[in-house]
Amino acid sequence: MKAFFKLIRIKNLIIIALLQSLLRYGLLIPMLQFYGIEPVLSDFHFALLVVVSVLLAASGYVINDYFDVKIDKINRPEKVVVGNVFRRRSVLLMHVFFTIAGVFIGLFISFIYKKENYALVFIMIPIVLWFYSAKLKKQILLGNLVISLLTALVPYFVVSLEFSALIKEFGEAITETEACSTAWFWTTGFAFFAFIINLIREIIKDMEDEKGDKKEGAHTLPIEMGIQNTKIVVYALTITSIAAIWALYFVIPELKNDSITIYYFILFLTIPLLLLIFSVYKANSAKKFHGSSRISKIVMLFGILFILVARTFFV
């Protein structure tokens, strides 16, 4: 069971479910009620959305390990699951099961809310994840951008499905309300944060895996540009993240006028991001880059938990 949880990245799946649940129950519903709109999406249909997100993400993690056996045997031989704990055929069957189950439930949601674009997205995600694992992740920056964009979709699904339900109940006029624009604004903020932090983490992981990637003929950023230049890219992205956080603080009245936000931004976002820069600067081995990757994951978690602070603006 431990090996299975490792294969599907259970911690990452929990973060996905946490992000979507907090976004809906911690921010979106209070926000709608603040504007006098009662949400109509059922808890059951929302739960199905979370299940779809988790299943498709799990299918991506499984197929990634399936294709990365040779690289992982070089970079982390003691942690390889595919071929040691589970046969390659069994791993491939897991991927097929997660994919079919996720797409089927996704199509069910698409049918209920008459969203043909949903159906296309739910079908395309596993295809993109397959090509990412097989080809794209070995290309300079392209794979990093693709997986980060998919990560950014996670919060968008929540607000999109909620307003699809509202449109079904009240008509297209609901999209012209301030509630709709506010919801999309906040969701875009969290999506951007998820995108850039995940991009930073993916680049750090490429530095961690440089040895195995190079032997397998990959063309990642560290291999093509060198570790030191790749570190500069990470510094630039991290500083951009800090700048964006504080730009939003001074532009959005709710943030600027809230006494908790400034302390949260300093203690749980700015300081950890600065610590990330220092950690990457000092890193000179796969083990130390792995430590930096963990810091980026903690930053992602802190960003998600800010939803609990943002909730107070609408209650």
Backbone torsions as a table, in degrees:
resi	resn	phi	psi	omega
1	MET	NA	-39.3	179.0
2	LYS	-61.1	-41.9	179.2
3	ALA	-65.7	-37.4	179.0
4	PHE	-64.6	-45.5	178.7
5	PHE	-62.2	-34.9	177.6
6	LYS	-69.0	-39.4	-179.5
7	LEU	-62.1	-41.5	-177.1
8	ILE	-91.2	2.3	-179.5
9	ARG	56.5	62.4	-174.1
10	ILE	-56.0	-36.4	-179.9
11	LYS	-64.4	-41.3	178.4
12	ASN	-66.0	-38.0	179.0
13	LEU	-65.3	-37.6	177.4
14	ILE	-64.4	-39.7	178.5
15	ILE	-63.8	-40.1	177.5
16	ILE	-61.6	-47.7	-179.9
17	ALA	-64.8	-38.9	179.3
18	LEU	-64.4	-45.8	179.4
19	LEU	-58.2	-49.5	-177.3
20	GLN	-66.5	-39.7	-178.4
21	SER	-69.0	-45.2	179.0
22	LEU	-64.8	-38.9	-179.0
23	LEU	-62.4	-41.1	-178.9
24	ARG	-76.7	-55.5	-173.3
25	TYR	-82.4	-26.6	-177.9
26	GLY	-91.7	-22.9	-176.0
27	LEU	-130.3	-52.1	-172.1
28	LEU	-65.2	-48.3	-178.9
29	ILE	-64.4	-48.3	174.9
30	PRO	-58.0	-36.1	179.7
31	MET	-65.4	-46.2	178.4
32	LEU	-61.5	-44.3	-179.5
33	GLN	-65.8	-31.9	177.0
34	PHE	-60.7	-34.5	179.0
35	TYR	-94.7	12.0	175.6
36	GLY	78.2	24.0	179.9
37	ILE	-116.0	125.9	177.2
38	GLU	-89.0	127.3	178.8
39	PRO	-63.9	145.1	-178.1
40	VAL	-116.6	-9.6	177.1
41	LEU	-66.5	128.0	-178.7
42	SER	-73.6	153.4	176.6
43	ASP	-61.0	-33.5	-179.0
44	PHE	-65.3	-46.0	-179.7
45	HIS	-67.6	-35.6	175.5
46	PHE	-65.5	-41.5	178.4
47	ALA	-59.7	-37.5	177.3
48	LEU	-63.1	-39.1	177.9
49	LEU	-61.5	-43.1	178.6
50	VAL	-62.7	-42.9	179.1
51	VAL	-60.8	-44.0	178.0
52	VAL	-59.3	-47.1	-179.0
53	SER	-60.2	-43.7	-178.7
54	VAL	-68.2	-43.2	-179.3
55	LEU	-63.8	-44.9	-179.1
56	LEU	-68.8	-36.2	176.2
57	ALA	-65.6	-43.2	178.8
58	ALA	-61.0	-40.7	178.8
59	SER	-62.4	-36.6	178.1
60	GLY	-66.9	-43.4	179.1
61	TYR	-64.1	-40.7	-178.6
62	VAL	-65.1	-47.5	-177.9
63	ILE	-69.5	-28.3	176.6
64	ASN	-63.8	-44.7	178.3
65	ASP	-68.0	-32.0	178.6
66	TYR	-61.3	-44.2	-178.2
67	PHE	-80.7	-20.9	-172.7
68	ASP	-97.6	16.5	-175.4
69	VAL	-56.4	-49.1	-177.1
70	LYS	-64.1	-42.8	179.6
71	ILE	-65.2	-43.9	-178.7
72	ASP	-65.9	-32.2	178.2
73	LYS	-66.5	-23.8	176.7
74	ILE	-86.3	-45.6	-173.7
75	ASN	-80.1	-40.6	-177.2
76	ARG	-146.5	66.9	-174.7
77	PRO	-58.5	-31.9	-177.6
78	GLU	-75.0	-10.3	-176.8
79	LYS	-110.7	4.4	-178.0
80	VAL	-70.7	127.0	-179.5
81	VAL	-100.7	-44.0	-177.4
82	VAL	-68.0	122.5	-179.7
83	GLY	93.1	-22.1	177.6
84	ASN	-101.5	-55.3	179.0
85	VAL	-93.1	-44.8	179.5
86	PHE	-116.5	137.7	175.2
87	ARG	-67.0	151.1	-178.6
88	ARG	-58.2	-38.3	178.9
89	ARG	-63.9	-39.3	179.0
90	SER	-64.9	-39.8	178.7
91	VAL	-64.1	-42.0	178.5
92	LEU	-63.9	-38.2	177.3
93	LEU	-65.8	-37.6	175.9
94	MET	-60.6	-45.5	178.9
95	HIS	-58.8	-45.3	180.0
96	VAL	-62.1	-43.1	180.0
97	PHE	-62.6	-49.9	-179.3
98	PHE	-60.7	-40.3	-178.8
99	THR	-66.1	-50.4	-178.3
100	ILE	-62.5	-44.3	-180.0
101	ALA	-63.1	-44.3	-179.4
102	GLY	-65.1	-45.3	179.9
103	VAL	-66.0	-41.4	-179.3
104	PHE	-61.6	-47.3	179.0
105	ILE	-66.3	-37.8	177.4
106	GLY	-62.5	-41.1	177.5
107	LEU	-65.9	-34.4	176.7
108	PHE	-62.3	-45.3	177.1
109	ILE	-62.9	-42.3	179.7
110	SER	-60.8	-40.4	179.9
111	PHE	-66.0	-43.0	-178.6
112	ILE	-60.8	-42.7	-175.8
113	TYR	-101.5	10.2	175.6
114	LYS	51.1	49.2	-179.2
115	LYS	-115.4	92.1	-179.2
116	GLU	-63.0	-32.8	179.7
117	ASN	-66.5	-30.9	174.7
118	TYR	-60.6	-47.1	-178.5
119	ALA	-57.3	-43.8	-180.0
120	LEU	-63.8	-42.7	-179.2
121	VAL	-64.3	-45.2	-178.2
122	PHE	-65.7	-28.5	176.6
123	ILE	-79.1	-37.8	-175.7
124	MET	-74.2	-32.2	-176.0
125	ILE	-55.6	-53.1	179.4
126	PRO	-64.1	-29.7	177.0
127	ILE	-66.5	-45.0	178.5
128	VAL	-63.0	-42.0	179.9
129	LEU	-63.8	-36.2	177.1
130	TRP	-63.9	-49.3	-179.6
131	PHE	-67.4	-31.9	175.7
132	TYR	-60.9	-49.0	-177.7
133	SER	-67.3	-37.5	-175.6
134	ALA	-81.8	-37.1	-171.1
135	LYS	-132.3	-53.5	-166.7
136	LEU	-63.1	-36.3	-175.4
137	LYS	-66.2	-16.3	179.7
138	LYS	-90.8	-1.0	-178.7
139	GLN	-98.6	143.7	-175.9
140	ILE	-58.4	117.0	175.2
141	LEU	66.1	-26.8	-175.2
142	LEU	-60.3	-48.9	179.3
143	GLY	-62.0	-40.3	178.6
144	ASN	-59.3	-44.0	-178.5
145	LEU	-67.9	-40.9	-178.7
146	VAL	-62.2	-49.4	-177.2
147	ILE	-68.4	-30.8	178.4
148	SER	-71.9	-37.1	176.4
149	LEU	-65.6	-39.6	177.0
150	LEU	-64.0	-37.5	176.5
151	THR	-62.5	-39.6	-179.9
152	ALA	-66.5	-22.5	178.5
153	LEU	-69.5	-24.7	-174.4
154	VAL	-54.7	-51.5	177.4
155	PRO	-69.7	-31.1	-179.2
156	TYR	-63.1	-34.2	179.0
157	PHE	-58.0	-36.5	-175.3
158	VAL	-64.8	-54.2	-177.3
159	VAL	-70.3	-34.4	-179.5
160	SER	-64.2	-44.9	-179.8
161	LEU	-67.7	-38.1	179.5
162	GLU	-61.9	-45.0	-178.9
163	PHE	-76.0	-23.5	172.3
164	SER	-64.1	-40.1	177.2
165	ALA	-66.9	-40.1	179.2
166	LEU	-66.8	-39.4	177.9
167	ILE	-63.6	-40.6	179.0
168	LYS	-62.2	-33.0	-177.5
169	GLU	-87.0	-42.7	-171.0
170	PHE	-115.7	-7.4	-179.4
171	GLY	93.9	175.0	-175.1
172	GLU	-64.6	-19.4	-177.3
173	ALA	-60.0	-24.2	-177.9
174	ILE	-63.8	-25.1	-178.6
175	THR	-74.8	-13.6	179.6
176	GLU	-91.2	-0.8	-176.8
177	THR	-81.2	161.2	177.3
178	GLU	-66.7	-29.2	178.6
179	ALA	-60.2	-40.5	-178.8
180	CYS	-67.2	-48.9	-178.9
181	SER	-63.8	-38.2	178.8
182	THR	-66.2	-42.3	180.0
183	ALA	-62.6	-44.3	179.8
184	TRP	-67.4	-35.5	179.2
185	PHE	-61.8	-51.0	-178.8
186	TRP	-66.1	-39.6	179.3
187	THR	-64.1	-39.5	177.8
188	THR	-62.3	-37.0	177.3
189	GLY	-61.1	-47.9	179.4
190	PHE	-68.5	-34.7	178.5
191	ALA	-65.8	-42.3	178.0
192	PHE	-63.1	-42.5	178.8
193	PHE	-60.9	-45.5	179.0
194	ALA	-61.4	-40.1	-179.1
195	PHE	-63.2	-52.4	-171.7
196	ILE	-73.6	-36.5	178.3
197	ILE	-69.1	-38.3	177.7
198	ASN	-67.4	-37.3	177.4
199	LEU	-61.5	-44.0	177.2
200	ILE	-59.8	-45.2	-178.4
201	ARG	-64.8	-40.7	-179.9
202	GLU	-63.2	-39.1	179.3
203	ILE	-68.8	-39.9	176.7
204	ILE	-62.5	-41.3	177.9
205	LYS	-63.1	-34.3	176.5
206	ASP	-64.6	-37.3	176.5
207	MET	-68.0	-37.7	177.5
208	GLU	-63.0	-37.6	-174.1
209	ASP	-98.9	14.9	-173.3
210	GLU	-55.3	-42.4	-175.5
211	LYS	-59.3	-52.8	-179.7
212	GLY	-68.0	-38.8	179.8
213	ASP	-62.0	-40.1	-178.4
214	LYS	-65.5	-41.1	-179.8
215	LYS	-67.4	-25.6	-180.0
216	GLU	-95.1	8.2	174.5
217	GLY	77.3	23.1	178.6
218	ALA	-74.0	160.6	179.7
219	HIS	-124.5	56.8	-179.3
220	THR	-78.6	171.5	-177.8
221	LEU	-58.0	-47.1	-179.5
222	PRO	-63.5	-35.2	-179.2
223	ILE	-70.4	-40.4	-176.7
224	GLU	-82.7	-34.1	-175.2
225	MET	-107.3	-17.5	-175.2
226	GLY	94.0	155.2	-177.2
227	ILE	-62.3	-45.6	-175.2
228	GLN	-63.9	-42.5	178.5
229	ASN	-68.3	-35.1	177.6
230	THR	-66.8	-36.2	175.7
231	LYS	-60.0	-39.3	178.9
232	ILE	-62.1	-38.5	176.8
233	VAL	-61.7	-43.0	178.9
234	VAL	-64.0	-43.0	177.2
235	TYR	-57.7	-46.6	-176.9
236	ALA	-62.4	-43.8	179.7
237	LEU	-66.4	-38.5	-179.6
238	THR	-68.7	-42.6	177.1
239	ILE	-64.4	-37.9	175.6
240	THR	-60.9	-39.9	178.1
241	SER	-62.3	-46.2	179.4
242	ILE	-62.2	-44.4	179.6
243	ALA	-62.0	-41.5	179.9
244	ALA	-65.1	-40.6	179.3
245	ILE	-59.7	-47.5	-177.0
246	TRP	-76.8	-26.6	173.7
247	ALA	-63.8	-44.0	177.5
248	LEU	-63.7	-37.4	-179.3
249	TYR	-60.0	-42.8	-176.4
250	PHE	-82.9	-17.2	-178.4
251	VAL	-92.8	-37.0	-175.7
252	ILE	-90.4	116.7	-176.9
253	PRO	-57.0	-39.8	-178.5
254	GLU	-59.3	-36.4	179.6
255	LEU	-74.2	-47.0	-175.9
256	LYS	-65.1	-32.4	-176.6
257	ASN	-90.6	0.9	-178.7
258	ASP	-99.9	127.4	-175.9
259	SER	-72.7	-26.3	-177.9
260	ILE	-76.6	-37.5	-173.0
261	THR	-56.9	-44.7	-176.4
262	ILE	-62.0	-39.6	178.3
263	TYR	-70.0	-37.3	178.6
264	TYR	-64.8	-45.3	-179.7
265	PHE	-62.2	-37.9	-179.4
266	ILE	-73.4	-52.5	-171.1
267	LEU	-76.7	-38.9	-170.1
268	PHE	-107.5	-8.1	178.4
269	LEU	-124.1	-56.1	-175.7
270	THR	-66.7	-51.4	-179.2
271	ILE	-61.6	-46.4	176.3
272	PRO	-60.8	-35.7	178.1
273	LEU	-68.9	-38.5	175.2
274	LEU	-66.1	-38.3	176.3
275	LEU	-63.6	-35.4	177.4
276	LEU	-63.2	-44.3	177.8
277	ILE	-58.8	-46.7	-179.2
278	PHE	-63.2	-40.8	-179.9
279	SER	-63.0	-43.4	178.7
280	VAL	-66.7	-39.4	179.0
281	TYR	-59.6	-40.6	-177.4
282	LYS	-82.9	-16.8	-174.5
283	ALA	-67.2	132.0	177.8
284	ASN	-142.2	17.2	178.3
285	SER	-152.5	162.6	179.8
286	ALA	-58.3	-39.0	-178.9
287	LYS	-62.6	-42.3	-178.8
288	LYS	-72.8	-34.4	174.9
289	PHE	-66.4	-33.0	176.6
290	HIS	-64.1	-38.2	176.2
291	GLY	-62.8	-40.3	177.1
292	SER	-63.8	-39.9	177.9
293	SER	-60.1	-39.6	178.5
294	ARG	-64.3	-38.4	177.6
295	ILE	-62.1	-41.8	179.6
296	SER	-63.4	-34.6	178.0
297	LYS	-68.5	-36.8	176.5
298	ILE	-65.1	-40.9	177.1
299	VAL	-60.1	-42.7	177.5
300	MET	-58.7	-43.6	179.6
301	LEU	-63.5	-43.1	177.9
302	PHE	-62.2	-37.7	177.7
303	GLY	-63.0	-40.6	178.2
304	ILE	-65.9	-42.8	-177.0
305	LEU	-68.3	-15.8	175.9
306	PHE	-63.1	-18.8	176.1
307	ILE	-54.6	-35.7	-179.4
308	LEU	-66.2	-29.4	175.8
309	VAL	-78.3	-45.5	-179.2
310	ALA	-60.8	-29.0	-180.0
311	ARG	-57.4	-35.2	-176.0
312	THR	-66.4	-16.5	179.3
313	PHE	-73.3	-16.4	-172.9
314	PHE	-123.5	18.4	177.9
315	VAL	-124.5	NA	NA
